[in-house]
């Protein structure tokens, strides 16, 4: 089992930057693939970015490619989401998730954090 706690969400102006963090505790962090998802009001939870286990290969939703960067620090049991050039449409609750296998599908993930709110104003 792994427990996940996100932080870093806040209100920011369009064009600004934020870095989200997700701290993990429990089973060996490096053995998990990690991902960020987001959910805006009235919309389904959607994939944002993912990072594979120890090797750290990354993959992104088309809507955030070139603007967002996912990374992990296995020594700190933490995964990050650096978000640049933020747009109002990035407004959502952002969740981190952990799974044995990398995936872009939310139903594949066994463990979830509580979410952190990101609001981008125009």
C-alpha positions in Angstrom: 0.0 0.0 0.0 1.0 3.6 -0.5 -0.4 6.9 0.8 -0.3 10.0 -1.4 -0.6 13.6 -0.3 -0.6 16.4 -2.9 0.3 20.0 -2.3 1.1 23.2 -4.2 -2.2 24.1 -5.7 -3.4 27.7 -5.6 -4.8 30.6 -7.6 -2.5 31.9 -10.3 -2.9 34.2 -13.3 -2.8 33.0 -16.9 0.7 32.7 -18.1 2.0 31.9 -14.7 3.7 28.8 -13.3 3.1 26.4 -10.4 4.8 23.3 -9.1 2.7 20.6 -7.6 4.2 18.0 -5.3 2.9 14.5 -4.3 4.5 12.9 -1.3 4.3 9.2 -0.9 4.6 6.9 2.1 4.3 3.2 2.4 5.7 0.6 0.0 8.9 1.4 -1.9 8.2 4.5 -3.9 10.5 3.6 -6.8 8.5 0.5 -7.5 5.4 2.5 -8.6 4.6 4.2 -11.8 3.2 7.6 -11.0 0.8 9.9 -12.8 -1.1 13.2 -12.5 -4.8 13.5 -13.4 -7.1 16.4 -13.2 -10.8 17.0 -12.9 -12.6 20.2 -13.7 -16.2 20.8 -12.6 -18.7 18.8 -14.6 -16.0 16.9 -16.4 -14.5 13.5 -16.1 -11.1 12.9 -14.5 -8.5 13.1 -17.3 -4.9 12.1 -17.6 -2.2 14.8 -17.5 1.2 13.3 -17.2 2.9 10.0 -16.2 6.3 8.8 -15.2 7.5 5.2 -15.2 9.2 3.5 -12.3 12.9 3.8 -11.6 13.8 4.5 -15.2 11.7 7.6 -15.2 10.4 7.7 -18.8 7.6 10.3 -19.1 4.5 10.8 -21.2 1.9 13.6 -21.5 -1.5 14.5 -22.6 -1.4 16.5 -25.8 -3.0 19.4 -24.1 -0.1 19.9 -21.8 2.9 18.8 -23.9 5.6 21.5 -23.9 4.1 23.3 -20.9 4.1 20.7 -18.1 6.9 18.5 -16.8 6.6 15.5 -14.5 9.5 14.4 -12.5 10.3 12.2 -9.5 12.8 12.1 -6.7 12.9 8.6 -5.4 15.1 9.5 -2.5 12.4 11.9 -1.3 9.5 9.7 -2.2 8.0 12.6 -4.2 6.7 13.2 -7.7 6.3 16.7 -9.1 4.4 18.4 -11.8 5.9 21.7 -13.0 3.2 23.7 -14.8 4.3 26.6 -17.0 2.3 28.9 -19.3 -0.9 28.1 -17.4 -4.2 28.7 -19.1 -7.7 29.1 -17.6 -8.6 25.7 -19.1 -6.0 24.2 -16.8 -8.3 25.0 -13.8 -9.1 21.7 -12.0 -8.5 19.6 -9.0 -5.2 17.8 -9.6 -4.7 14.3 -8.3 -1.6 12.1 -8.2 -1.9 8.4 -8.5 0.3 5.3 -8.2 0.2 2.0 -9.9 2.5 -1.0 -10.6 2.2 -0.3 -14.3 2.3 3.0 -16.2 -1.0 3.9 -17.8 -3.0 6.8 -19.1 -6.3 5.3 -17.8 -7.5 6.4 -14.4 -9.2 3.1 -13.7 -5.8 1.4 -13.9 -4.5 3.2 -10.8 -4.9 1.7 -7.4 -3.9 4.5 -5.2 -4.9 8.2 -5.2 -4.3 11.3 -3.3 -7.0 13.7 -2.0 -6.3 16.3 -4.7 -5.1 19.9 -4.8 -7.0 22.8 -6.4 -5.4 24.8 -9.2 -7.3 27.9 -10.4 -6.0 29.9 -13.3 -7.5 33.3 -13.8 -7.6 35.2 -17.1 
